[in-house]
């Protein structure tokens, strides 16, 4: 299990080296390092990326155009959706919600809210590194290695957490598991990264 204090880290508003605020539409470079037993994210402008120490290779690196974060939405009392539920569960980081967090991440990946950047293994734990596309945040989700016989119970757990207790029970076949339904959309819960998505960057971007 991940023991560090955060599993989601926001994209910085300024370069980690120069301190200059990023401008809207500016190409920025992000990297993920493993330092002192935890993940550390660094966001750099193009000049700082070119001037970095090439001898220190990041675990993952990607580039994107900077988009200023939207103003905070007004508070609303509403039932959890998949994203807000996953945010809450990740913040709590309770061991008993590992399976639910994994399934929710797959749901958001299919909806193109999350994009898988890398799969890592740290301290014996398989970690999925996701980018939250609307905000540029990095989300760390543990892969619990679910077995086919465990899927039905996890589906029921997630449906209950989403408030879908009145929806029909999902059947899991022996060959192709069906999925959790959110808003009438069925999710295949055993899948890899969608090859039609933006290509995953598995190493430092080329200059």
C-alpha positions, 0 to 999 in steps of 0.5 A: 500500500502507498504510505506517503501523504499524497496520492494526487499532486497538482500541476504547478503554476510556475517553473520549479527552477526559475519560479516564473509563472507559466503562461496560458498555452505555454508548452511545459514539461513534467517529470516524476521522480522517486526520492527518499521513498516517495514520488516527487513531481516537478514542472518545468518551462522549456528552457529549464527542461533543456538545461536539466541534468540528463544524468538524473533520469525521471521515472516518467516524463510528459509534456503538455500545454499549460491551462490555468486552473478554473476558479473553484466551483461553488459548494453543492450538496450532491451525491458522489460521482465517480471523480469526486468519490475517487478524490475522497477515497484517495485522500483518505487512503484507507486500505479497505478501499484499494479495490474500489479506487482501482475500479473508479480509476478505470471508469475515469480512464474510459471517460477520458478524464484520466490518462495512464502515463506509466505503470511503476513498481515501488516497494513491492507495490504496483502503482498506476500513474495517471494524469488528470486531463482537466487539471494536469494533476498526477494521480497515483492508484495502486493496482490491487491485482484483482482476480476474476472471482473478486470482481462482482463484490467490488462492482457492488461496493463501487455501485453502493458508494456511488449511491446506485443501490437500486440498480440491477446487480451486475453479472460477471461472466467467466470469460468477459466481465461486464462492468459497473454502470454509471449514468447508464454507461457500462464499463468493462473493468478488465482493460488496458490503456485505450490505444485510441487515446493520446499516446502514453509517454513512457520516457523523457520527451524529446526536445 
